[in-house]
């Protein structure tokens, strides 16, 4: 849970920065957010979570 909270905060900060430098549009942010929420409800969610846990574990060893 701590890793997913950190990932959400980090990605939120990245999106905010990209919006500030006008690299992203609000429509793209909303589309990606909607895709993420819909992806979380599919059968692919455990696979995505396992991949994020693996990356987090790998970064934790560095």
ABEGO torsion letter per residue (X at the ends): XAAAAAAAAAAAAAAAAAAAAGABBAAAAAAAAAAAAAAAABAAAAAAAAAAAAAAAAAAAX
